Amino acid sequence: SLCIHFQSGCALEAAFAGVPSLRVTVPQSHLAGHATYEEVYSARPGTIQNFPGVVWSIAAAHLSDHLDGADLGTFRLDPAARRRYVETFLGFDDTASSGRVLDHIERVSIGDPTAERSL
C-alpha cells in the first residue's frame, strides 16, 4: 500500500508496480559532488525522489510531525502523475523492454537500415 524508503531506487520500483512511496530524506552530503545527485538524490520536485502524486519526500527530522494524523489516503497514487513519472524515468511500463531489445538486435543483425532509429 505504501513503500517507505531512504533515497533509494525503491522509488522507481514502487512507481513501476503502481505503489506510492514515501522517501525519508537523510543527509547525503558525501554524494553532492556526483553528476546525477540532483536527479537521483535531491528532494527537488519533479525528480526521482520527489514527484507529487507518486513519491513524497519528507526530511527524517520532520517525519513524525508529518505522519501525525496521516493515513494511506495522504499518499494516494495519482495515475496521471505515475504515467508521467514512468515515461520520464523508466521509459515504458509494459514489461516488453527485453522483447524490444531483442527485436532491435535482430534488425541490426540482418542489416535493417531503420534499426538505427528504432530504440
C-alpha positions in Angstrom: 0.0 0.0 0.0 2.9 2.3 0.6 6.7 1.9 0.1 8.8 3.7 2.6 12.5 4.2 1.7 15.6 6.3 2.3 16.6 7.9 -1.1 16.5 4.5 -2.8 15.9 3.0 -6.2 12.8 1.7 -4.5 11.1 4.8 -5.7 11.4 3.6 -9.3 10.4 0.1 -8.4 7.3 1.2 -6.4 6.2 3.5 -9.2 6.6 0.8 -11.8 4.5 -1.5 -9.6 1.8 1.2 -9.1 2.6 1.7 -5.4 3.0 5.2 -3.9 6.2 5.8 -1.9 7.4 8.0 0.9 11.1 8.9 0.8 12.6 9.7 4.1 15.4 12.2 3.5 18.6 11.7 5.3 21.8 13.8 4.7 23.7 12.7 1.7 26.3 15.4 1.5 29.0 12.9 0.6 27.2 12.4 -2.7 26.6 16.0 -3.5 29.5 16.1 -6.0 28.1 13.3 -8.2 26.9 14.4 -11.6 23.5 12.8 -11.0 23.0 14.0 -7.4 20.2 16.5 -8.2 18.2 14.0 -10.3 18.7 10.9 -8.2 19.2 12.1 -4.5 17.8 15.6 -4.2 14.3 16.5 -2.9 13.7 18.9 -5.7 10.1 18.4 -7.0 9.9 16.6 -10.3 12.9 14.3 -9.6 13.1 10.6 -9.0 12.8 11.1 -5.2 10.1 13.8 -5.1 7.4 13.5 -7.7 4.0 14.8 -6.4 1.4 12.1 -6.7 4.0 9.3 -6.9 6.9 9.9 -4.5 6.6 12.1 -1.4 9.8 13.4 0.2 10.0 14.2 3.9 13.1 15.0 6.0 13.7 12.5 8.7 13.7 15.3 11.3 10.1 16.2 10.4 8.8 12.7 9.7 6.8 12.2 12.9 5.2 15.6 12.6 4.2 14.9 9.0 2.8 11.4 9.8 0.9 12.5 12.8 -2.7 12.2 11.6 -1.8 11.0 8.2 -3.2 7.8 6.7 -2.7 5.9 3.5 -5.0 8.3 1.7 -2.5 11.0 2.3 -0.2 9.2 -0.1 -2.7 8.2 -2.8 -1.1 7.4 -6.1 -2.2 9.8 -8.9 -2.4 7.7 -12.1 -1.6 10.6 -14.4 1.4 11.6 -12.3 2.5 7.9 -12.3 2.3 7.9 -16.1 4.5 11.0 -16.4 6.9 9.5 -13.8 7.2 6.2 -15.7 7.7 8.0 -19.0 10.3 10.3 -17.6 12.4 7.9 -15.5 11.6 4.4 -16.8 10.5 4.9 -20.4 7.9 2.1 -20.5 5.8 0.1 -18.1 4.6 -2.6 -20.5 7.3 -5.1 -19.4 8.2 -5.6 -23.0 11.7 -4.0 -22.9 13.5 -7.3 -23.4 11.4 -8.0 -26.5 12.2 -4.6 -27.9 15.9 -5.0 -27.4 15.8 -8.5 -29.0 13.8 -7.1 -32.0 16.4 -4.3 -32.4 19.3 -6.7 -32.2 17.7 -8.9 -34.9 17.0 -5.9 -37.1 20.6 -4.8 -36.8 21.9 -8.3 -37.5 20.1 -8.5 -40.8 21.2 -5.0 -41.8 17.8 -3.3 -41.5 18.5 0.4 -42.1 15.7 1.5 -39.8 17.3 -0.2 -36.8 19.5 2.8 -36.0 16.4 4.9 -35.3 14.2 2.2 -33.6 15.4 2.3 -30.0 
